[in-house]
Amino acid sequence: MRDKRVTRRAAAFGSAGVIVAVTLIAGAVAPTASASADSRGGRDREARGAAVAAAEAAKAGIDWRDCPADWGLEKPIQCGYVTVPLDYAKPYGKQIKIAVDRIGNTGTQKERQGALVYNPGGPGGSGMRFPRRVTTKAPLWTKAAKAYDFVGFDPRGVGHSAPISCMDPQEFVKAPKMDPVPDSEADKRAQRKLAREYAEGCYERSGEMLPHMTTPNTARDLDVIRAALGEKKLNYLGVSYGTYLGAVYGTLFPGHVRRMIVDSVVNPSRKNIWYEANLGQDVAFEGRWKDWENWVAANDATFHLGDTRAEVQAEWLELRATAKKSPIGGVVGPAELLAFFQGAPYYDSSWVPVATVFSKYVAGDTQALVDAAAPDMSDTAGNISSENGNAVYTAVECTDAKWPTSWNKWDRDNTRLHQKYPFLTWSNAWMNLPCATWPVKQQTPVNVKTGKGLPGVLIVQSERDAATPYPGGVELHKRFKGSRLITEKDAGSHGVTSLVNPCINERVDNYLLTGKLDRADVTCAPHATPKP
């Protein structure tokens, strides 16, 4: 799940979503009829196509070169492309190029154990910055970097890999947007219209790609990347939505996995993908929002926002009401506030920055809030990236699985949830509502399970994660026999392996370096609470 702060929501799913409703525009290419074959025969054809593509990639390899200057990837990181079929049922049909990058292992040739491929989540997240963990000397990854080349990639549709779009990027980021919480049936009708237009825009601007924007196809791309790297088996690190990509890869290619770590896990049950997954987020975000408010209250001497959670919540509601009545700075309304404040329940690293901006606002500094929450209309490259990320998020989740088409069901479920879990519910609903009118065939999710040759998988999950709630880790643990689950107790940050917690960090290193897992599941104490 994509980081919803970057687009309209995160997160999950992204990493998971925010928040802002959008307007759109769009030009269409008709999808091919065979694209979304979800029968056994279709999957068999796609499996054969994936084998053909991997064999071709193994012969071709990757033409590694210095990365283009505007990609922001310093030497000695190198970049290249891997060619994959748009439709794996037609491996000799239209091809697209997947952007990849790498940095070699920092140890000796004898220490090298191959490539470690990374996906940060989304759908819609780019993994291209992963090799920078070596160039920036990220301390948690120095041991792994001795043994592995660090490899990132832009998944299909993302960034430099045949990017898709659903609307004009400047329109996408423009603010203020409608308050996600509807006051009337007219508000709901307006949001439904935006969602329908967004779906139409995806088809008009990216129709040829849409039927093929699925997690199974990205997993097949991952296997072609493995082959192009010259690797017999894949070493993989997936975070957030990247865990679902890993789960699907492990199911489709169990004998091709060498080591796999999944961190902050999407529940892979077919029943959960993707409608129920988003409803589950609404509940979990409310819990983690309260955790943050309790922390702010405990640090009232610093932030002066109230010494009880109720007082902090009252300040939040007052801020929200003020922004609704008259957007702050003319651009920050409730939707923009939510996009910014959502960072706090997402990541502990956002606790101090979000509380600091909130505190400054209450003390009379409105500019700090505008700077933090308003879009930067001059950042055209960043806005293109944000719109692209949201387009991929929508395309993958809407095409991966069947979604309810009845507005009554959406209205009933979200009205009910909003009563107890108001922080994220309606914004999440509007972000996903394009799936109710999706213009290409929606597929059947892969039944994630253990296959022949799948090694032990390391699963890492915090107990109070908002974007990918804890039961997801438990469910994948049940489905992947021989896996081990590390639970970070009384913690809730999203993306656990990037945090300092020796109980977890040492096990991640040990698994990557030796392949060994603990004899039983492990519960770790939480990482350090942020200090203001």
Salt bridges, closest charged atoms under 4 A:
ASP3 OD2 - ARG5 NH2 2.62
ASP38 OD2 - LYS402 NZ 3.56
ASP44 OD1 - ARG40 NE 3.22
GLU46 OE1 - ARG220 NH2 3.28
GLU56 OE2 - LYS59 NZ 3.81
ASP63 OD2 - ARG65 NE 2.95
ASP66 OD2 - LYS75 NZ 3.40
GLU74 OE1 - ARG132 NE 2.89
ASP149 OD2 - ARG112 NH2 2.66
GLU171 OE2 - LYS174 NZ 2.89
ASP179 OD1 - ARG320 NH2 2.62
ASP179 OD2 - LYS324 NZ 2.82
ASP183 OD2 - LYS324 NZ 2.82
GLU185 OE2 - LYS188 NZ 3.51
GLU197 OE2 - LYS193 NZ 2.64
GLU208 OE1 - LYS94 NZ 2.82
ASP221 OD2 - ARG156 NE 2.69
ASP223 OD1 - ARG226 NE 2.79
ASP223 OD1 - HIS256 ND1 2.85
GLU231 OE2 - ARG112 NH2 3.53
ASP291 OD2 - ARG288 NH1 2.89
ASP291 OD2 - ARG464 NE 2.58
ASP348 OD1 - ARG288 NH2 2.77
ASP348 OD2 - HIS527 NE2 2.69
ASP411 OD1 - LYS188 NZ 2.80
ASP413 OD2 - LYS409 NZ 3.03
GLU463 OE2 - LYS489 NZ 3.66
ASP465 OD2 - HIS494 ND1 2.98
GLU475 OE2 - ARG479 NE 2.71
GLU488 OE2 - HIS527 ND1 2.71
ASP518 OD2 - ARG507 NE 2.81
ASP521 OD2 - HIS477 NE2 2.74
